[in-house]
Amino acid sequence: MPKVNRHEGPVDEKGIGSRIRDIRKRRGLTQVELAQKLGIEQSLVSHYERGAVRIHGSLVAKLASILKVSSDELL
């Protein structure tokens, strides 16, 4: 069986957070409004947007749905 080399680089939380912030603003949503739609606190949205906290997979899917973009566009 051939060996598959997988390179998994570091996750760019700041880049992901920046994209979330930019898309949220383009959609005309505040952090408070996005937090309400996600069912989380506004402060957590702020942490995500600053790249201070890593976003888990299920939240990426929910964010993509709310912001009307693909998960790939967020990541």
N, C-alpha and C positions, 0 to 999 in steps of 0.2 A: 504494500500500500504506500503510495507516495506521501511524503511529508509535506504538509501545507504550512507555509510560513505566514503567520498572521502578525501584522504590526498594528498594535493598538496604541496610538499616541495619546497624550494627555487630553482630557476633555477641556475644552475652552469655555468655562463657565461665564467669563466676562463677555465673550463674543456672543454666546447664546443669550445672555441677559440683555445685551445691547439690541439684538434683533427683536427680542420680545418687547422691549420698551418702544422701539421705533414702530413696530407693527401696531402695538396698542395705541400709540398716539395717532397713527394714520387712521385707525378705526374710530377715533374720537372718544376713547375710553380713558377714564382716570384709573389710577391704581385701586382706588376704593371700589369702583364699579367692576373692575376685573376680578378683584378679590371676592366680591359678592357672588359673581357668576361661578367662580371656582370653589366657593365654600370655604375660603381660608381668610386669614387676617391680612389686612393691607400691608402690614410690616413684612410679612413673608413675601408678598409680591415685590416689595422694595429689595429684599435680600436677593431674590432671584434675578431681578433686573441689574443689580450691581455685581452679580457673579459671586456673591458671598456664600451661597448655598447651592449645592448640586440639585438639579431638577430630576425627579424620578420619572420613569417611562410613562406611567399612567397619567401623570400631570402633563407631560408633553402632548399626549394625544388629546387631552381635554383642552389645553391651551390652543392647539391647532384648530380644533373644532370651533371654539369660541371666537378666535381671531380670523377664522375662515382662510386658513393657509394650510399647507401640508406640514407634516412633522419635519420633513427634510428641510423646508424653508426655515424652520425655527432652529434646527441643529446645524 
